[in-house]
């Protein structure tokens, strides 16, 4: 082999590349196929005829129309390339980028998740699955030697202790590691897939049934939601009266929102973390902005536009609600470390965390909630004034706690805003509010006791029955695709038979 550095390669991309081994096409000055590895080069024994070089280059040196000499040279080059790849694959010495084991790949994946600002729950799930199943079984394996048998062994070990859903999560982690290994810097050739033929997704037990489908018996009915709303209001008011009557209580416990919170969760579809992060500005907007939106609505004629302007509900300090555009803006959520709400420092994020879909969205609330929403916003605006009121939480855990955070965490010197950080934790909410309310609610089952989060499932059913399009329901719930909403929340056939029977009565 020539000495290191005498590769004679060009700036043109190679025909094939794997593990640092590259196969270059012949040129007019060098009419040989060349295989380069570790700074050294091997060439084929026979050159490509110059008279056929242009035609071969146009065909990218692959195809049936090449001359016999070029075909033999290309076949020899491919064999030489494969030999050098096998040699490179079984090298045990560390590369210039360090060890390339599955352990190192896991570390690289976690660093990538943190760099992209993924949710802490996502990072924790990936880290725990890697620590419990991936690293002990195949962490020492070189990525170049990673095979489907290794992946299958990891999943089989998990199946002995985990349910099907957790095995599916582990399979997704392994798949993400393979995808990362295929990226630059290249640790694994794209034609090698250690997850090839490895099944980790949960399959339905019978045709037409999705495993992610939530049965109707696990969803609260509308009557049960109304009953829980009433009992939530009673629990909240009694708690507030108890604290107000204690002379040692130094803070105001704001709990007069139980009915509205339950209705919002059951008829608007936010996730629990998104619901407890709602503020006044999630519902109310400045009056000038509301009137401008009405004027710019091209679907309105002069009469309906005048009626919309007249129906606008004025709130203190220049805010308003348009009953003709009943939208809740969902732009942040609360994330927990265990049972404690995670409060992001100002330099990390301006407010809370992004929703699960990492996109700002809106959802619709029914006309029956307009009066309650307007009353709640007016109460908070009047209590905290024009500076703090717009940023007050609609459903706080206790006393409102305001801090100043930068508008843009990347530019902390470019202005700040107030933020109310009196968020609920799941465990605290269940202990002090939900369990007491569920015990009082008429018709709310004790066994099994619906989690409060199941109100979101009620929204899907309730919205479908009242004629919401599937696309709108999917958007309100923050799903990436309509197909996911249909598979998880709607089952064509059994759930739609009552509607079909009612619709066919007069046919």
C-alpha positions in Angstrom: 0.0 0.0 0.0 1.2 3.6 -0.6 2.2 5.7 2.4 -0.3 7.5 4.4 -1.5 10.7 2.7 -0.9 9.6 -0.8 -4.6 8.8 -1.6 -4.8 10.8 -4.8 -8.5 11.3 -4.2 -10.6 14.2 -5.6 -13.2 16.4 -4.0 -16.0 14.4 -5.7 -18.2 12.3 -3.4 -17.3 8.6 -3.3 -19.5 5.9 -4.9 -19.6 4.0 -1.5 -18.6 4.9 2.0 -18.7 2.9 5.2 -16.7 3.0 8.5 -14.2 5.4 7.0 -13.7 3.2 3.9 -14.4 5.0 0.6 -14.7 3.8 -3.0 -13.9 6.4 -5.6 -14.8 6.3 -9.3 -12.1 6.5 -12.0 -11.2 9.7 -13.7 -9.4 10.7 -16.9 -6.1 11.2 -15.0 -6.6 8.1 -12.8 -8.7 5.6 -14.7 -8.7 3.1 -11.8 -11.4 2.4 -9.2 -9.7 3.3 -5.8 -10.6 2.2 -2.3 -9.3 4.5 0.4 -9.1 3.5 4.1 -7.0 5.0 7.0 -5.2 7.3 4.6 -4.1 4.5 2.3 -5.4 3.5 -1.1 -5.9 0.3 -3.1 -6.7 0.3 -6.8 -8.2 -2.3 -9.2 -5.8 -4.3 -11.4 -7.3 -3.1 -14.7 -8.1 0.5 -15.7 -11.4 1.6 -17.2 -11.0 2.2 -21.0 -10.8 5.9 -21.6 -13.2 5.7 -24.6 -15.9 4.3 -22.3 -15.2 6.5 -19.3 -17.6 9.2 -20.1 -20.5 6.8 -20.7 -19.7 4.9 -17.5 -19.6 8.1 -15.5 -23.0 9.1 -16.9 -24.3 5.8 -15.7 -22.6 6.3 -12.3 -20.6 3.1 -13.0 -23.6 0.9 -12.4 -26.0 -0.7 -14.9 -26.2 -3.2 -17.6 -25.0 -1.0 -20.5 -21.4 -0.8 -19.2 -18.7 -2.5 -21.2 -17.3 -5.8 -19.9 -14.0 -4.4 -18.8 -15.7 -1.7 -16.7 -18.1 -4.3 -15.2 -15.2 -6.5 -14.1 -13.3 -3.6 -12.7 -16.3 -2.4 -10.7 -17.0 -5.9 -9.4 -13.3 -6.2 -8.3 -13.6 -2.7 -6.6 -16.7 -3.8 -4.7 -15.1 -6.9 -3.5 -12.0 -4.9 -2.4 -14.3 -2.4 -0.7 -16.2 -5.1 1.2 -12.9 -6.7 2.4 -11.6 -3.4 3.8 -15.0 -2.7 5.5 -14.8 -6.0 7.2 -11.3 -5.2 8.3 -12.3 -1.8 9.6 -15.4 -3.3 11.4 -13.2 -5.6 13.5 -10.6 -3.1 14.6 -10.6 -2.9 18.4 -8.4 0.2 18.8 -10.2 3.4 19.7 -11.0 5.7 16.7 -10.2 9.4 16.6 -13.7 10.2 18.0 -13.3 7.8 20.9 -15.0 4.6 21.7 -18.0 3.7 19.6 -19.9 1.4 21.9 -23.6 1.3 22.6 -22.8 3.0 25.9 -21.2 5.9 24.1 -24.2 6.0 21.7 -26.6 6.2 24.7 -24.6 9.1 26.1 -24.7 10.8 22.7 -28.4 10.4 22.5 -29.1 11.9 25.9 -26.9 14.9 25.1 -28.9 15.4 21.9 -32.2 15.3 23.8 -30.9 17.9 26.3 -29.5 20.1 23.5 -32.9 20.1 21.7 -34.6 21.2 24.9 -36.8 18.1 25.2 -39.1 17.7 28.2 -37.5 16.4 31.4 -40.0 13.5 31.5 -38.8 12.4 28.0 -35.2 12.6 29.0 -35.8 10.7 32.3 -37.7 8.0 30.5 -34.9 7.5 27.9 -32.3 7.5 30.6 -34.1 5.0 32.8 -34.8 2.6 30.0 -31.1 2.8 28.9 -29.9 2.2 32.4 -32.2 -0.7 33.2 -32.2 -2.6 29.9 -29.9 -1.3 27.2 -26.6 -0.7 29.0 -26.5 -3.9 31.1 -27.2 -6.1 28.1 -25.4 -4.5 25.2 -23.6 -1.4 26.5 -20.2 -3.0 25.9 -21.0 -4.0 22.3 -19.4 -2.0 19.6 -21.9 -0.2 17.5 -20.3 -1.8 14.4 -21.1 -5.2 15.9 -24.6 -4.4 17.0 -27.0 -6.9 15.5 -30.8 -7.7 15.6 -30.0 -10.5 18.0 -28.7 -8.0 20.5 -31.8 -5.9 20.2 -34.1 -8.9 20.5 -32.3 -10.0 23.7 -32.8 -6.5 25.2 -36.6 -6.6 24.5 -37.0 -10.1 25.7 -35.4 -9.2 29.0 -37.8 -6.3 29.3 -40.8 -8.5 28.5 -40.1 -10.5 31.6 -40.6 -7.6 34.0 -42.5 -4.9 32.0 -45.9 -4.5 30.3 -46.4 -4.2 26.5 -46.5 -0.4 26.6 -43.1 -0.1 28.3 -41.6 -2.7 25.9 -42.9 -0.5 23.0 -41.2 2.6 24.7 -37.9 0.6 24.9 -38.2 -0.4 21.2 -38.6 3.3 20.3 -35.4 4.1 22.3 -33.5 1.4 20.4 -34.8 2.7 17.1 -33.8 6.3 18.0 -30.2 5.0 18.8 -30.1 3.3 15.4 -31.2 6.5 13.7 -28.6 8.5 15.6 -25.8 6.0 14.6 -26.7 6.6 11.0 -26.2 10.3 11.2 -23.0 12.3 11.1 -20.6 11.4 12.6 -21.4 8.1 11.0 -21.1 5.2 13.4 -23.2 2.7 11.5 -23.6 2.1 7.7 -27.1 3.0 6.5 -27.4 -0.4 4.9 -27.1 -2.0 8.4 -30.1 -2.0 10.7 -29.7 -3.6 14.2 -33.5 -3.4 14.5 -34.3 -5.1 11.3 -37.1 -7.6 11.8 -37.3 -6.9 15.5 -41.0 -6.4 16.5 -41.6 -4.2 19.5 -44.9 -2.4 18.8 -48.0 -3.6 20.6 -50.5 -5.3 18.3 -54.3 -5.4 18.6 -55.8 -8.6 19.9 -58.5 -8.7 17.2 -59.1 -7.0 13.8 -60.5 -3.5 14.0 -59.4 -2.9 17.6 -56.6 -0.5 18.4 -54.5 -1.3 21.4 -54.4 2.4 22.3 -58.2 2.7 22.2 -59.7 3.9 25.5 -62.9 1.9 26.2 -66.1 3.8 26.9 -66.4 2.3 30.4 -63.1 4.1 31.3 -64.5 7.5 30.2 -66.7 9.5 32.6 -70.2 10.4 31.2 -71.4 14.0 31.0 -73.7 13.5 34.0 -70.7 12.3 36.0 -68.6 15.3 34.9 -71.4 17.7 36.0 -71.6 15.9 39.4 -67.8 16.1 39.8 -67.9 19.8 38.9 -70.4 20.5 41.6 -68.5 18.6 44.3 -65.2 20.2 43.2 -66.8 23.6 43.8 -68.0 22.6 47.2 -64.6 21.2 48.3 -62.8 24.3 47.0 -65.2 26.7 48.8 -65.1 24.8 52.0 -61.3 24.7 51.9 -61.1 28.5 51.2 -63.6 29.2 54.1 -61.6 27.0 56.5 -58.3 28.9 55.7 -60.0 32.3 55.9 -61.3 31.5 59.3 -57.9 30.7 60.7 -56.2 33.7 62.4 -52.7 32.2 61.7 -53.3 32.0 57.9 -51.1 34.7 56.3 -52.0 34.1 52.7 -55.3 34.1 50.7 -56.2 30.6 49.5 -57.9 31.0 46.2 -60.2 27.9 45.6 -63.4 29.3 44.2 -62.7 27.9 40.7 -63.4 24.1 41.2 -66.5 24.0 38.9 -64.9 26.0 36.1 -61.6 23.9 36.2 -63.5 20.6 35.9 -65.7 22.0 33.1 -62.6 23.3 31.2 -60.8 20.0 31.5 -63.9 18.0 30.5 -65.2 20.2 27.7 -62.1 21.8 26.2 -59.6 18.9 26.3 -56.3 20.3 27.7 -53.8 18.0 29.4 -53.6 18.4 33.2 -50.3 20.3 33.1 -51.7 22.6 30.4 -54.9 23.2 32.4 -53.1 24.3 35.6 -50.8 26.6 33.5 -53.7 28.6 32.0 -53.7 32.4 32.8 -56.0 35.3 32.2 -54.4 36.0 28.8 -55.1 32.5 27.8 -58.8 33.5 27.5 -59.0 37.3 27.5 -57.3 39.7 25.1 -56.9 43.5 25.0 -60.1 45.2 23.9 -58.4 46.8 20.9 -57.1 43.4 19.7 -60.6 41.9 20.1 -62.3 44.6 18.1 -59.6 44.5 15.4 -60.2 40.7 15.0 -63.9 41.4 14.5 -63.3 44.0 11.9 -60.9 41.8 10.0 -63.3 38.8 9.9 -64.4 38.6 6.3 -67.1 36.1 7.0 -69.2 38.7 8.8 -71.7 41.1 7.2 -72.3 44.6 8.6 -75.3 43.4 10.8 -73.5 40.4 12.3 -70.3 42.5 12.8 -72.3 45.1 14.7 -73.9 42.3 16.8 -70.5 40.8 17.6 -69.1 44.2 18.7 -72.2 44.7 20.9 -71.8 41.2 22.5 -68.1 41.8 23.5 -67.7 41.5 27.3 -65.6 44.3 28.8 -63.2 43.4 31.6 -61.1 45.6 33.9 -58.0 47.3 32.7 -58.8 47.3 29.0 -59.3 43.5 28.5 -62.3 41.8 26.9 -63.8 38.5 25.8 -65.6 37.9 22.5 -68.3 35.3 23.0 -68.3 34.8 19.2 -64.7 33.6 19.3 -64.4 31.4 22.4 -60.8 30.3 22.3 -58.4 29.2 24.9 -54.7 29.7 24.0 -52.5 26.9 25.2 -48.9 28.0 25.0 -47.3 26.4 28.0 -47.5 23.5 30.4 -46.3 22.5 33.8 -43.7 19.7 34.2 -42.9 17.8 37.3 -39.9 16.3 39.0 -41.6 13.5 40.8 -44.5 15.2 42.6 -42.9 18.6 42.6 -43.7 21.1 39.9 -40.6 22.0 37.9 -40.1 25.7 37.8 -37.7 26.5 35.0 -35.1 29.2 35.9 -35.4 32.5 34.0 -32.3 31.9 32.0 -33.7 28.5 30.8 -37.2 29.4 29.7 -39.4 32.5 29.8 -42.5 30.7 31.2 -43.2 27.1 32.1 -42.4 24.5 29.4 -43.7 24.1 25.9 -46.7 21.8 25.5 -46.1 18.2 24.7 -46.5 18.8 21.0 -44.0 21.7 21.4 -46.4 23.9 19.5 -48.7 26.7 20.6 -52.4 25.9 19.9 -55.9 26.9 20.8 -59.0 25.0 21.9 -62.7 26.0 22.0 -64.8 26.4 25.1 -68.6 26.1 24.9 -71.0 29.1 25.2 -72.2 27.8 28.6 -68.8 28.7 30.1 -68.5 32.3 28.7 -70.1 33.9 31.8 -67.9 31.9 34.2 -64.7 32.6 32.2 -65.5 36.3 32.1 -66.2 36.4 35.8 -63.0 34.6 36.7 -60.9 36.8 34.5 -62.6 40.0 35.9 -62.0 38.8 39.5 -58.3 38.3 38.9 -57.8 41.5 36.9 -59.5 43.5 39.6 -57.5 41.8 42.4 -54.0 42.1 40.9 -54.3 45.2 38.7 -53.2 45.9 35.1 -49.6 44.7 35.7 -50.0 41.4 37.4 -53.6 40.5 36.7 -53.2 39.4 33.0 -50.5 36.9 34.1 -52.5 35.4 37.1 -53.2 31.7 37.0 -56.9 30.8 36.5 -56.6 27.8 38.7 -53.8 28.3 41.3 -52.8 25.9 44.0 -52.9 28.5 46.8 -51.7 32.1 47.0 -50.5 33.6 43.7 -46.7 33.8 43.5 -45.4 36.2 40.8 -41.8 36.4 39.6 -40.2 38.4 36.8 -38.8 36.4 33.9 -37.3 37.5 30.6 -39.5 37.7 27.5 -36.8 35.8 25.6 -34.5 33.5 27.6 -31.9 33.9 24.9 -31.8 37.7 25.4 -32.5 38.3 29.1 -31.7 42.0 28.7 -34.5 42.6 26.2 -37.3 43.1 28.6 -39.2 41.1 31.2 -42.7 40.0 32.1 -44.5 38.8 35.2 -45.4 35.2 35.7 -47.5 33.5 38.3 -45.8 30.2 39.4 -48.3 28.9 41.9 -48.8 25.7 40.0 -50.3 22.4 41.2 -48.4 19.2 41.5 -50.4 16.1 40.6 -50.1 14.5 44.0 -51.0 17.6 45.9 -54.1 18.2 43.6 -55.3 14.6 44.1 -54.8 14.7 47.8 -56.4 18.0 48.6 -59.0 18.5 45.9 -59.8 15.6 43.6 -60.1 12.6 46.1 -62.5 14.5 48.4 -64.6 15.8 45.4 -64.7 12.3 43.8 -66.0 10.8 47.1 -68.8 13.3 47.2 -69.7 13.2 43.5 -72.9 11.4 42.8 -72.5 8.6 40.3 -68.7 9.0 40.2 -67.5 5.4 40.5 -65.4 4.3 43.4 -64.1 1.1 41.7 -62.4 1.9 39.4 -62.0 5.5 40.4 -61.5 7.6 37.2 -58.3 9.7 37.3 -58.9 13.4 36.9 -57.0 13.2 33.6 -59.8 11.0 32.2 -61.9 14.2 31.8 -59.8 14.7 28.6 -61.3 11.4 27.3 -64.7 12.7 28.1 -64.0 15.8 25.9 -63.2 13.6 22.9 -66.5 11.7 23.2 -68.5 14.8 24.1 -67.1 16.8 21.2 -67.7 14.0 18.7 -71.3 13.6 19.8 -71.9 17.3 19.4 -70.6 17.4 15.9 -67.0 18.7 16.2 -65.0 17.6 13.1 -62.3 15.0 13.8 -59.7 17.5 12.6 -60.9 20.1 15.1 -60.9 17.6 18.0 -57.4 16.5 17.1 -56.2 20.1 17.1 -57.8 21.0 20.3 -56.3 18.0 22.0 -52.8 18.7 20.6 -52.3 15.5 18.7 -49.9 15.3 15.8 -52.3 13.5 13.5 -56.0 13.0 13.1 -55.3 9.3 12.7 -53.9 9.0 16.3 -57.1 10.7 17.6 -59.3 8.4 15.8 -57.4 5.2 16.8 -57.2 6.2 20.5 -60.5 7.9 21.2 -63.0 6.8 18.5 -63.7 3.2 17.4 -65.6 3.0 14.2 -68.5 0.6 14.6 -69.4 -0.1 18.2 -69.3 3.5 19.4 -71.2 4.9 16.4 -74.1 2.3 16.3 -76.3 4.4 18.6 -75.8 7.5 16.4 -76.5 5.4 13.3 -79.7 4.0 14.7 -81.0 7.5 15.7 -80.1 8.8 12.2 -81.9 6.0 10.4 -85.2 6.2 12.3 -86.8 8.3 9.6 -85.3 6.5 6.6 
